[in-house]
Amino acid sequence: MTGVLAAERLTKQFAKDDQAIVALREFSLTVEEGSFVTVLGRSGCGKSTMLNLLAGLTEPSDGAVTYRGRKLSGPDIDIGYLTQSDTLMPWRDVQRNVEMPLEIRGVRAEERRGTAAELLERVGLKGFEKHYPRELSGGMRRRASLARMLAGTPRTLLMDEPFGALDAQLRTELQEELLRLWQGSGQTVVFVTHDIEEALLLGDRIVVLGQLGRVVADREVGLERPRTLDTLRVDPAFVELHTAMAAALKEGSS
C-alpha cells in the first residue's frame, strides 16, 4: 500500500475579536491506500478542523495537504465527506438526494436512478425512495447520507463522527453496515470519533489526538476481521489496546 492522502505540518488559525485562535498546530498524517484509519480524540482537539482541511474545504494557515501526489487546493470529487450534521436537501426525496452527485456530473437520468436504487437497497432503505428527509428517522437519514456519498464513487471517504448522535443499538448496526460496504471496495477511509470501542471496531490503524491536534499515539489495530463488539470485548488484544488508547486520551488532554 502507498500513501494516498497526507497532511504535512498543518496549522490552522481563526480570527476572533482581533485575536488569532489556533485550532490545529503542525499536524502531520499519512494515510495509505485502501486502509481504514480511525482518528480518536476528545472534543476540542481539532478533529473536525483536520477533516475540513483534508477535504479541501478550508485552507491551512501553514503546511499543506497532498492527495495522490498533488497539493490539494480545494474540494475533490474523488474525496467523499460525511459530516456530523444532516446535510440532506429537505426539498428532495431520498432517491433524488442520492442521485445528486451523479446529477452534478451530468450522468443520464436512467443511470442515476439505477445507481440510486442499488445503493438504497445496500443501505437498507429500499421502499423509502420517495420519502423526504423530514419523514425519516435519524438512523435512516444517516443511511441516506451514506448512500449519497457513495453515489459519487469516491475512492477516499472522510467521516466526522457520523453515528455519534444515534442510540447504541442503531450505532452498532450502522458500524457493521459501514464495514460491510467498505470491505473489498478498495476505498480509503479516515473516520473521526471520540469513542474508543468504535475506533477499535472499525479501524486498521488508530491515531489518537491531543490538544491542537498533537499526535499522542499511532498504532496498528491488528484485530482479526470480521469484528463484532460482543466478541471483541472478551479478546485480550482488544482489552490491551483499549487500555492503551484510554491512557493516550488521558495524556492528550493534559
BALOBA-1460 file (C-alpha; in Angstrom, 3 decimals):
// residues 254
<rec num="1" residu="m" x="0.000" y="0.000" z="0.000"/>
<rec num="2" residu="t" x="1.096" y="3.547" z="-0.719"/>
<rec num="3" residu="g" x="0.333" y="6.906" z="0.832"/>
<rec num="4" residu="v" x="-2.708" y="8.446" z="-0.846"/>
<rec num="5" residu="l" x="-3.556" y="11.344" z="1.468"/>
<rec num="6" residu="a" x="-1.042" y="13.294" z="3.520"/>
<rec num="7" residu="a" x="-1.146" y="16.236" z="5.914"/>
<rec num="8" residu="e" x="2.210" y="17.955" z="6.244"/>
<rec num="9" residu="r" x="2.701" y="20.114" z="9.339"/>
<rec num="10" residu="l" x="-0.782" y="21.639" z="9.140"/>
<rec num="11" residu="t" x="-1.582" y="24.678" z="11.248"/>
<rec num="12" residu="k" x="-4.989" y="26.365" z="11.216"/>
<rec num="13" residu="q" x="-5.775" y="29.710" z="12.866"/>
<rec num="14" residu="f" x="-9.093" y="31.519" z="13.071"/>
<rec num="15" residu="a" x="-9.567" y="35.209" z="13.753"/>
<rec num="16" residu="k" x="-11.909" y="36.132" z="16.605"/>
<rec num="17" residu="d" x="-12.242" y="39.565" z="18.204"/>
<rec num="18" residu="d" x="-8.901" y="40.666" z="16.747"/>
<rec num="19" residu="q" x="-7.210" y="37.576" z="18.163"/>
<rec num="20" residu="a" x="-5.783" y="34.525" z="16.399"/>
<rec num="21" residu="i" x="-7.285" y="31.297" z="17.736"/>
<rec num="22" residu="v" x="-5.191" y="28.228" z="16.941"/>
<rec num="23" residu="a" x="-7.312" y="25.124" z="16.251"/>
<rec num="24" residu="l" x="-4.561" y="22.881" z="14.876"/>
<rec num="25" residu="r" x="-0.792" y="23.135" z="15.161"/>
<rec num="26" residu="e" x="1.802" y="21.343" z="12.983"/>
<rec num="27" residu="f" x="-0.357" y="18.267" z="12.443"/>
<rec num="28" residu="s" x="1.062" y="15.552" z="10.182"/>
<rec num="29" residu="l" x="-0.541" y="12.312" z="8.981"/>
<rec num="30" residu="t" x="-0.068" y="9.942" z="6.047"/>
<rec num="31" residu="v" x="-2.940" y="7.626" z="5.079"/>
<rec num="32" residu="e" x="-2.253" y="4.535" z="2.989"/>
<rec num="33" residu="e" x="-4.333" y="3.432" z="0.023"/>
<rec num="34" residu="g" x="-7.189" y="1.096" z="0.973"/>
<rec num="35" residu="s" x="-6.726" y="1.493" z="4.734"/>
<rec num="36" residu="f" x="-9.322" y="2.321" z="7.378"/>
<rec num="37" residu="v" x="-7.828" y="4.876" z="9.760"/>
<rec num="38" residu="t" x="-9.740" y="5.923" z="12.863"/>
<rec num="39" residu="v" x="-8.792" y="9.224" z="14.455"/>
<rec num="40" residu="l" x="-9.659" y="9.299" z="18.151"/>
<rec num="41" residu="g" x="-9.785" y="12.410" z="20.289"/>
<rec num="42" residu="r" x="-11.822" y="14.354" z="22.780"/>
<rec num="43" residu="s" x="-13.964" y="17.370" z="21.892"/>
<rec num="44" residu="g" x="-11.967" y="20.453" z="21.014"/>
<rec num="45" residu="c" x="-8.762" y="18.701" z="19.920"/>
<rec num="46" residu="g" x="-9.103" y="19.767" z="16.272"/>
<rec num="47" residu="k" x="-10.582" y="16.611" z="14.698"/>
<rec num="48" residu="s" x="-13.223" y="18.388" z="12.608"/>
<rec num="49" residu="t" x="-10.770" y="21.128" z="11.622"/>
<rec num="50" residu="m" x="-8.408" y="18.401" z="10.423"/>
<rec num="51" residu="l" x="-11.110" y="16.748" z="8.298"/>
<rec num="52" residu="n" x="-12.176" y="20.059" z="6.750"/>
<rec num="53" residu="l" x="-8.551" y="20.599" z="5.721"/>
<rec num="54" residu="l" x="-8.199" y="17.049" z="4.357"/>
<rec num="55" residu="a" x="-11.411" y="17.568" z="2.370"/>
<rec num="56" residu="g" x="-10.104" y="20.799" z="0.860"/>
<rec num="57" residu="l" x="-12.991" y="22.791" z="2.336"/>
<rec num="58" residu="t" x="-10.676" y="25.178" z="4.186"/>
<rec num="59" residu="e" x="-7.108" y="26.263" z="3.568"/>
<rec num="60" residu="p" x="-4.380" y="25.750" z="6.166"/>
<rec num="61" residu="s" x="-2.684" y="28.754" z="7.718"/>
<rec num="62" residu="d" x="0.547" y="26.824" z="7.264"/>
<rec num="63" residu="g" x="1.527" y="23.445" z="5.880"/>
<rec num="64" residu="a" x="-0.119" y="21.518" z="3.030"/>
<rec num="65" residu="v" x="-2.444" y="18.636" z="2.188"/>
<rec num="66" residu="t" x="-1.457" y="16.383" z="-0.696"/>
<rec num="67" residu="y" x="-3.745" y="13.892" z="-2.401"/>
<rec num="68" residu="r" x="-2.310" y="11.292" z="-4.764"/>
<rec num="69" residu="g" x="0.913" y="13.249" z="-5.011"/>
<rec num="70" residu="r" x="-0.518" y="16.708" z="-5.731"/>
<rec num="71" residu="k" x="-1.300" y="19.610" z="-3.466"/>
<rec num="72" residu="l" x="-4.983" y="19.827" z="-2.579"/>
<rec num="73" residu="s" x="-6.241" y="23.365" z="-3.135"/>
<rec num="74" residu="g" x="-9.995" y="22.770" z="-2.908"/>
<rec num="75" residu="p" x="-12.682" y="20.056" z="-2.822"/>
<rec num="76" residu="d" x="-12.023" y="16.985" z="-4.981"/>
<rec num="77" residu="i" x="-14.796" y="14.769" z="-6.381"/>
<rec num="78" residu="d" x="-12.600" y="11.772" z="-5.561"/>
<rec num="79" residu="i" x="-12.936" y="12.578" z="-1.828"/>
<rec num="80" residu="g" x="-16.316" y="11.985" z="-0.162"/>
<rec num="81" residu="y" x="-17.128" y="13.702" z="3.136"/>
<rec num="82" residu="l" x="-19.828" y="12.643" z="5.599"/>
<rec num="83" residu="t" x="-20.217" y="15.343" z="8.245"/>
<rec num="84" residu="q" x="-21.696" y="15.203" z="11.744"/>
<rec num="85" residu="s" x="-24.712" y="17.281" z="10.736"/>
<rec num="86" residu="d" x="-27.536" y="16.230" z="8.450"/>
<rec num="87" residu="t" x="-26.926" y="17.768" z="5.010"/>
<rec num="88" residu="l" x="-29.691" y="16.065" z="3.019"/>
<rec num="89" residu="m" x="-31.645" y="18.509" z="0.850"/>
<rec num="90" residu="p" x="-35.084" y="18.814" z="2.515"/>
<rec num="91" residu="w" x="-36.879" y="19.602" z="-0.770"/>
<rec num="92" residu="r" x="-35.594" y="16.408" z="-2.446"/>
<rec num="93" residu="d" x="-36.884" y="12.931" z="-1.718"/>
<rec num="94" residu="v" x="-34.425" y="10.227" z="-0.696"/>
<rec num="95" residu="q" x="-33.810" y="8.967" z="-4.219"/>
<rec num="96" residu="r" x="-33.135" y="12.432" z="-5.637"/>
<rec num="97" residu="n" x="-30.811" y="13.189" z="-2.713"/>
<rec num="98" residu="v" x="-28.780" y="10.096" z="-3.513"/>
<rec num="99" residu="e" x="-28.787" y="10.932" z="-7.212"/>
<rec num="100" residu="m" x="-27.419" y="14.434" z="-6.613"/>
<rec num="101" residu="p" x="-23.649" y="13.695" z="-7.026"/>
<rec num="102" residu="l" x="-24.410" y="11.908" z="-10.294"/>
<rec num="103" residu="e" x="-26.669" y="14.728" z="-11.474"/>
<rec num="104" residu="i" x="-23.862" y="17.237" z="-10.847"/>
<rec num="105" residu="r" x="-21.573" y="15.092" z="-13.017"/>
<rec num="106" residu="g" x="-24.125" y="15.067" z="-15.846"/>
<rec num="107" residu="v" x="-24.968" y="11.354" z="-15.621"/>
<rec num="108" residu="r" x="-28.103" y="10.385" z="-17.559"/>
<rec num="109" residu="a" x="-31.351" y="10.169" z="-15.547"/>
<rec num="110" residu="e" x="-31.881" y="6.445" z="-16.199"/>
<rec num="111" residu="e" x="-28.381" y="5.586" z="-14.999"/>
<rec num="112" residu="r" x="-28.763" y="7.860" z="-11.957"/>
<rec num="113" residu="r" x="-31.980" y="6.137" z="-10.940"/>
<rec num="114" residu="g" x="-30.453" y="2.686" z="-11.282"/>
<rec num="115" residu="t" x="-27.391" y="3.578" z="-9.205"/>
<rec num="116" residu="a" x="-29.508" y="5.249" z="-6.502"/>
<rec num="117" residu="a" x="-31.855" y="2.254" z="-6.288"/>
<rec num="118" residu="e" x="-28.922" y="-0.141" z="-5.894"/>
<rec num="119" residu="l" x="-27.305" y="1.959" z="-3.152"/>
<rec num="120" residu="l" x="-30.553" y="2.439" z="-1.248"/>
<rec num="121" residu="e" x="-31.073" y="-1.309" z="-1.234"/>
<rec num="122" residu="r" x="-27.495" y="-1.818" z="0.032"/>
<rec num="123" residu="v" x="-28.026" y="0.561" z="2.970"/>
<rec num="124" residu="g" x="-31.442" y="-0.883" z="3.855"/>
<rec num="125" residu="l" x="-33.675" y="1.901" z="2.511"/>
<rec num="126" residu="k" x="-35.478" y="0.067" z="-0.278"/>
<rec num="127" residu="g" x="-39.108" y="1.204" z="-0.194"/>
<rec num="128" residu="f" x="-38.263" y="4.669" z="1.137"/>
<rec num="129" residu="e" x="-37.136" y="6.184" z="-2.164"/>
<rec num="130" residu="k" x="-39.984" y="8.741" z="-2.317"/>
<rec num="131" residu="h" x="-39.823" y="9.778" z="1.344"/>
<rec num="132" residu="y" x="-38.478" y="13.201" z="2.261"/>
<rec num="133" residu="p" x="-35.795" y="13.667" z="4.947"/>
<rec num="134" residu="r" x="-38.353" y="15.029" z="7.442"/>
<rec num="135" residu="e" x="-40.232" y="11.719" z="7.150"/>
<rec num="136" residu="l" x="-37.198" y="9.622" z="8.125"/>
<rec num="137" residu="s" x="-35.718" y="8.693" z="11.490"/>
<rec num="138" residu="g" x="-32.228" y="9.878" z="12.390"/>
<rec num="139" residu="g" x="-30.764" y="6.498" z="11.507"/>
<rec num="140" residu="m" x="-32.485" y="6.468" z="8.125"/>
<rec num="141" residu="r" x="-31.139" y="9.928" z="7.339"/>
<rec num="142" residu="r" x="-27.632" y="8.696" z="8.182"/>
<rec num="143" residu="r" x="-28.125" y="5.736" z="5.836"/>
<rec num="144" residu="a" x="-29.363" y="8.052" z="3.078"/>
<rec num="145" residu="s" x="-26.382" y="10.368" z="3.605"/>
<rec num="146" residu="l" x="-24.020" y="7.400" z="3.361"/>
<rec num="147" residu="a" x="-25.687" y="6.256" z="0.127"/>
<rec num="148" residu="r" x="-25.414" y="9.767" z="-1.324"/>
<rec num="149" residu="m" x="-21.711" y="9.930" z="-0.507"/>
<rec num="150" residu="l" x="-21.121" y="6.508" z="-2.120"/>
<rec num="151" residu="a" x="-23.081" y="7.521" z="-5.225"/>
<rec num="152" residu="g" x="-20.242" y="9.813" z="-6.207"/>
<rec num="153" residu="t" x="-17.905" y="6.752" z="-6.219"/>
<rec num="154" residu="p" x="-15.188" y="8.500" z="-4.201"/>
<rec num="155" residu="r" x="-12.030" y="6.494" z="-3.655"/>
<rec num="156" residu="t" x="-11.407" y="8.213" z="-0.316"/>
<rec num="157" residu="l" x="-14.043" y="8.677" z="2.406"/>
<rec num="158" residu="l" x="-13.794" y="11.200" z="5.247"/>
<rec num="159" residu="m" x="-16.296" y="10.670" z="8.075"/>
<rec num="160" residu="d" x="-16.782" y="13.022" z="11.034"/>
<rec num="161" residu="e" x="-18.441" y="11.138" z="13.919"/>
<rec num="162" residu="p" x="-21.298" y="10.144" z="11.584"/>
<rec num="163" residu="f" x="-23.034" y="7.880" z="14.120"/>
<rec num="164" residu="g" x="-22.329" y="9.859" z="17.297"/>
<rec num="165" residu="a" x="-25.877" y="11.149" z="17.798"/>
<rec num="166" residu="l" x="-27.559" y="7.744" z="17.435"/>
<rec num="167" residu="d" x="-28.595" y="5.303" z="20.138"/>
<rec num="168" residu="a" x="-26.217" y="2.443" z="20.931"/>
<rec num="169" residu="q" x="-28.092" y="-0.308" z="19.071"/>
<rec num="170" residu="l" x="-28.541" y="1.701" z="15.884"/>
<rec num="171" residu="r" x="-24.941" y="2.895" z="16.031"/>
<rec num="172" residu="t" x="-23.761" y="-0.727" z="16.164"/>
<rec num="173" residu="e" x="-25.938" y="-1.629" z="13.178"/>
<rec num="174" residu="l" x="-24.562" y="1.219" z="11.081"/>
<rec num="175" residu="q" x="-20.975" y="0.462" z="12.097"/>
<rec num="176" residu="e" x="-21.413" y="-3.094" z="10.862"/>
<rec num="177" residu="e" x="-23.117" y="-1.818" z="7.697"/>
<rec num="178" residu="l" x="-20.222" y="0.542" z="7.004"/>
<rec num="179" residu="l" x="-17.687" y="-2.269" z="7.406"/>
<rec num="180" residu="r" x="-19.690" y="-4.490" z="5.066"/>
<rec num="181" residu="l" x="-19.768" y="-1.747" z="2.417"/>
<rec num="182" residu="w" x="-16.065" y="-0.953" z="2.814"/>
<rec num="183" residu="q" x="-14.539" y="-4.429" z="2.893"/>
<rec num="184" residu="g" x="-13.335" y="-5.400" z="-0.548"/>
<rec num="185" residu="s" x="-14.115" y="-1.974" z="-2.026"/>
<rec num="186" residu="g" x="-10.516" y="-0.751" z="-2.105"/>
<rec num="187" residu="q" x="-11.653" y="2.590" z="-0.697"/>
<rec num="188" residu="t" x="-9.607" y="4.544" z="1.824"/>
<rec num="189" residu="v" x="-11.393" y="5.757" z="4.980"/>
<rec num="190" residu="v" x="-10.492" y="8.353" z="7.597"/>
<rec num="191" residu="f" x="-13.084" y="8.072" z="10.379"/>
<rec num="192" residu="v" x="-13.148" y="10.549" z="13.277"/>
<rec num="193" residu="t" x="-14.624" y="9.517" z="16.632"/>
<rec num="194" residu="h" x="-14.396" y="10.175" z="20.364"/>
<rec num="195" residu="d" x="-15.390" y="6.583" z="21.205"/>
<rec num="196" residu="i" x="-12.583" y="4.070" z="21.842"/>
<rec num="197" residu="e" x="-14.700" y="0.989" z="21.125"/>
<rec num="198" residu="e" x="-15.884" y="2.431" z="17.810"/>
<rec num="199" residu="a" x="-12.317" y="3.297" z="16.823"/>
<rec num="200" residu="l" x="-11.082" y="-0.229" z="17.553"/>
<rec num="201" residu="l" x="-14.085" y="-1.957" z="15.977"/>
<rec num="202" residu="l" x="-13.672" y="-0.121" z="12.668"/>
<rec num="203" residu="g" x="-10.034" y="0.725" z="12.152"/>
<rec num="204" residu="d" x="-6.932" y="-0.982" z="10.783"/>
<rec num="205" residu="r" x="-4.981" y="1.811" z="12.425"/>
<rec num="206" residu="i" x="-5.825" y="4.193" z="15.247"/>
<rec num="207" residu="v" x="-4.411" y="7.697" z="15.682"/>
<rec num="208" residu="v" x="-5.038" y="9.457" z="18.998"/>
<rec num="209" residu="l" x="-5.029" y="13.251" z="19.050"/>
<rec num="210" residu="g" x="-4.332" y="15.535" z="21.979"/>
<rec num="211" residu="q" x="-4.787" y="19.270" z="22.222"/>
<rec num="212" residu="l" x="-4.333" y="21.252" z="18.982"/>
<rec num="213" residu="g" x="-4.060" y="18.004" z="17.016"/>
<rec num="214" residu="r" x="-0.913" y="16.692" z="18.685"/>
<rec num="215" residu="v" x="-0.484" y="13.010" z="17.765"/>
<rec num="216" residu="v" x="-0.267" y="11.156" z="21.085"/>
<rec num="217" residu="a" x="-0.445" y="7.606" z="19.725"/>
<rec num="218" residu="d" x="-0.404" y="5.934" z="16.308"/>
<rec num="219" residu="r" x="-0.893" y="2.144" z="16.323"/>
<rec num="220" residu="e" x="-1.928" y="-0.656" z="14.040"/>
<rec num="221" residu="v" x="-5.057" y="-2.328" z="15.398"/>
<rec num="222" residu="g" x="-4.300" y="-5.845" z="14.173"/>
<rec num="223" residu="l" x="-7.569" y="-7.405" z="15.372"/>
<rec num="224" residu="e" x="-8.915" y="-10.120" z="13.108"/>
<rec num="225" residu="r" x="-11.854" y="-9.285" z="10.853"/>
<rec num="226" residu="p" x="-14.829" y="-9.601" z="10.747"/>
<rec num="227" residu="r" x="-15.322" y="-7.934" z="14.132"/>
<rec num="228" residu="t" x="-18.270" y="-7.512" z="16.456"/>
<rec num="229" residu="l" x="-18.253" y="-5.713" z="19.784"/>
<rec num="230" residu="d" x="-19.565" y="-8.776" z="21.600"/>
<rec num="231" residu="t" x="-16.551" y="-10.865" z="20.572"/>
<rec num="232" residu="l" x="-14.043" y="-8.021" z="20.827"/>
<rec num="233" residu="r" x="-14.840" y="-7.213" z="24.432"/>
<rec num="234" residu="v" x="-13.541" y="-10.601" z="25.594"/>
<rec num="235" residu="d" x="-10.467" y="-10.543" z="23.341"/>
<rec num="236" residu="p" x="-7.278" y="-9.905" z="25.406"/>
<rec num="237" residu="a" x="-5.726" y="-7.996" z="22.478"/>
<rec num="238" residu="f" x="-8.741" y="-5.675" z="22.374"/>
<rec num="239" residu="v" x="-8.584" y="-5.133" z="26.144"/>
<rec num="240" residu="e" x="-4.893" y="-4.241" z="25.890"/>
<rec num="241" residu="l" x="-5.491" y="-1.809" z="23.043"/>
<rec num="242" residu="h" x="-8.486" y="-0.259" z="24.812"/>
<rec num="243" residu="t" x="-6.409" y="0.328" z="27.941"/>
<rec num="244" residu="a" x="-3.565" y="1.851" z="25.911"/>
<rec num="245" residu="m" x="-5.887" y="4.154" z="23.969"/>
<rec num="246" residu="a" x="-7.642" y="5.295" z="27.151"/>
<rec num="247" residu="a" x="-4.240" y="6.194" z="28.607"/>
<rec num="248" residu="a" x="-3.317" y="8.048" z="25.413"/>
<rec num="249" residu="l" x="-6.558" y="10.045" z="25.532"/>
<rec num="250" residu="k" x="-5.840" y="10.983" z="29.128"/>
<rec num="251" residu="e" x="-2.303" y="12.024" z="28.218"/>
<rec num="252" residu="g" x="-3.583" y="14.074" z="25.287"/>
<rec num="253" residu="s" x="-5.965" y="16.082" z="27.435"/>
<rec num="254" residu="s" x="-3.304" y="17.034" z="29.979"/>
